[in-house]
Amino acid sequence: MAHGKSQRLRPKRRRQGKTDYHRRMRLLRSGAPRAVVRVSNTQVICQLVSYNPEGDSIIHSVNGKSLTESFSWPSDVSKKSIPACYVAGYALGKKALSSGNQEAVLDIGLAASSIGSRVFAALKGMVDAGLEIPHGESVLPSEERINGAHIDDSISSMVETSIKAIEEAHQ
């Protein structure tokens, strides 16, 4: 039977390309909850997750569907655009602050970390809400993109309406 390094069976989620265990360990060593941001084919999902040896536990979660149901985001507009990601991040930040969580560490999973991407729009929303997350200002998208000027002029009013709804829900 072979015993070399290349003959060892890798963990299942590593073989499937779902988890980078080295990055996960670095995030868990911080001791702070993780602000997990995932962008699917149809919506954005933002979660505040804490480590538990039996399995991670989700403290708070905001997704594209909850944006339309709870925070006045129009149902006919994309739920994964940069403005939608910003609003979802803002909502998660306000929920986290209302439950006593002041800081977190950003977890983008296996997504590429492109400057100004949707993941960093959600990060900007969390930071604007008051959550302390270590980051560099250079990766955040511009205010024009967050307000949706690159999509349509009416999106800016949708973002403001949703932000007001979030503020009213968390007072």
N, C-alpha and C positions, 0 to 999 in steps of 0.2 A: 504494500500500500504506500502511495506517495505521501510525503510529509512536507514538501517545500511550501514556501510562501504563496506561490501561485496555485497551489493545490487546495488551500484552505477555502472553505465555504464562507463567503461574505454574508453579513446580515441581510435578511430578506428585503427590507426597505432600501438598503444600499444597492442591492442587485436590481431592484425595480427602478432605481433612479429617483426615489422620492425623498430621501433624507441624506443630508451631509452631516454625519455624526461629529466630525471635528468642529464644524461651525456651531452645531447644537451645543456641544460641551462648552465652548467659549461663551455662548449666550447664557447657559445655565449657571456658570461659575459666577456671574455677576450678582446673583441672588435677587435681582429685581424681576418683576413680572415681565413677560414678553408682549410687546404690541405686535401681533401677527397681522400682516396684510397680504391678502391673496386676491388676485384679479382672475376671475374665471372668464368663460366665453360670454356670459350674460351679465355679470354683476361683480361688484367688489365686496369682499368680506373682510371686516376688521374685527379682531378679537383681542381681548386682554387675557392672557393665559399665564397661570402660575404652575410651577413644577410640583408634581406629587409623585412619589416613588411608584404608586400603583397605576399612575397614568396622569397626564396633564389635566388640569381642571380649568374650564373656561369661566372667567370671572364676569366678563361682559362681552357682548357681541352685537355688531351692527352690520347689516348687509343691505344690498340694493332693494330688497323687498321691504325691509323695515323703513327705508328712507321714504318710500311712497306711502306706507301705511301710517307712520307716526310723525314724519318730519316735513310734510308738505312738498315732497319732491314729485314732480309730474310723472305720471305713469307712462306717458308716451315719449319720454326723453331717456337717453341711454343711462343705465345704472352702473356703467363702468368707465365713464369719461373722466377726464381730469377734474372737472367741477364736482361730479358725483363722488369721486374718491375723496376730495377735500371735505365735502359735507359729511361723509361717513366717518372720516378721521376726526372731525370736529365733534360729532355726536359721541364717538367713543371716548374722546378726551373728557368731555363734560360728564359722561357716566362714570368714568374712572375717578374723577375728582370728587364727585358727589358721594362715592363710596369710600373715600379716604386714601385712594392710591394716588401718590404724588409723582412717581417716577416709573419709567419702564425702559426697556431696551427694544429697539426695532428688530423684528424678525421678518425678512422678506423671502425666506425659504430658498429655493433654487432659481428664483427669478433674476434676470440680469439687472444689475444696478446702473441703469442709464440715467444720466443727469436730466432732471426735469420730468421723470416718468410718473405714471399714475401712482406707483407705490410711494414716491416722495411727495406727491400731492396729499395723500392720506397722512403722511408724516407731518406735513405743514399744518394740516387741520388739527392734529393732536397737539402740536406745539402751540398753535394759536389759542386752543382751548385752555392751555395752562399746564399741560402734562410735561414733565421734564424728561426729555429723551435726548441722549447725546447724538449730535449730528453736525455736519458742516453746512454752512449757509449756501455754499456753491452748488449743492445738489438739488435744492428746492426749485420748483417751477416758478415762473414769473407770475405777477399778479394778473396780467392780462389773460394768461392761460387758465389760471384758477377761476377767474370770473367768466370764462367761456367766450372771450372776445374772438378767439380763433374758430369757434363753432358758429355762434349766432349771438346777436346783441341781446336777445331776450333771455338768454341763459343767466346773465348777470342778475336780473331781478329774481330769477328762480333760486339762485344761490343765497341772495339776501333774505328771501322769504323763508327758506329752510333754516338758515342760521337763527332767525328770529324765533321760529318754532322750537328749535333746540334750546335756545336761551329760556323761553317761557316754560318748557318742560322741566328744566333743571334749576328752577329758582326756589 
